[in-house]
């Protein structure tokens, strides 16, 4: 019996942060294995080069993510577009690159049945990331510390019989809101989309999933695979949907153990 799949025109994910302990590799692997698409857009910070330079953690699940992408390229005929993020900014020196169905670019225009969408990671409109690199690294260190504290905090909550609550996400959301207010992140993104003649824009970077209108511009943010566990899918009629993994897994449940053999045979 064939496994149940979600079949869509395009999938957009960002901020997986492979190479970090907080990366939800098993979850994103399950999502990608379950989805069949014509185009997969990896919108930045897929591999966390910053952490790998320090004390990053690369596991078999992280390697399996790469295998899944390669299998989509080789056997599924999927077009893969990889956009540079700030955590994988080492790619900047080599852009653009193109290998058959794989493109690695700075930004990209996606042609949807309902119009053109500008796709970019979004860090170029973050004042701290762009102009104060040292502060960006310091902020990243602080965020990682919060994530570690969050693990202990939620272990205590589980012991008390309480549901998961993200301390780090709540704090980071307040900080990011301040950064976004100063840099006018969303306004700049929307303005650029208009200047490029696009009806919408898709980005990542700020780890806050969104699907809304900014005036006449459709703004989509794919969130992340550290805490939000979200992605954007484009259906065949050109409509976009923000997918939350907690709901996705109810319709497409994970096996108790998704072994390496299963991953290769999917």
C-alpha positions, 0 to 999 in steps of 0.5 A: 500500500502506497504511503499517503503523500501531500502533493503540491506544486511548490514547497518553501522552507527556511532556517533549518539550521543544520549543524545545531543541537536545536535543529528539528531534523527528524521533523523536517525530514519527515515533512520533506519525505512526505511531500511531493513537489515540482519545486523546492525552495530552500530559503536560507540558513539551511546549514548553520555555518556560524555554529559549525565554526564554533561547537556545532553538532552534525548528526546522521539526521542532518546527513539524511536531510541532504540525502533527501534533497539529493534524492528529490533532485535525482529521482523525483525530478524536483527543481531545487532553488537554494537561496543564501542566508546569513548563517550560510553566507559563505556561499556569497563568494560563489553565487550564482551557481547552477547544476542541472535542476539545482540553482544556488542564488542570492534572490529569485523570482517565482512564477506562480499561476497567480503572479510573480513572487520575489523570494529572498532570505531577508537578512539584507533588511535586518539592520543588525545583521547587515551593519553590526555583524558582531552584534548579530553573532552576539545575539545568536549566541544569546539565542542559543543559550536561551534554547538550552535553558528552554530545554531544562525549563520544559523538562520541568514543565513536563514533570509538572504535567504541563504542556510545552511552552517556548520561553526562548521563542517568547523572549526572542519574539519581543527582541525581533519585534524591536529589530523589525520596528527599527529596520522596517523589515516588512516594509522594506521587503514589500517595497522591494517586491513592488519595485521588482514588479511582483505581487508578493514576497517570500522570506525567512530570517526572523523565524516568525511564520506569516501569511498576510497582506502588506497593502497590495503585496502578499507577504509570506514568511516560512518561519523556521525548523528550530521552534516554529516548525513551519513551511509554505506550500503552493497548491496547483491553483497558485494558492499558498498555505502556511503549514504547521508541523503539529497539524501536518503530523496529524494527517501524515503521522511519523513512524515510531522509528524512521530508520536510515533504510526507510529514509533511503527507500521512501 
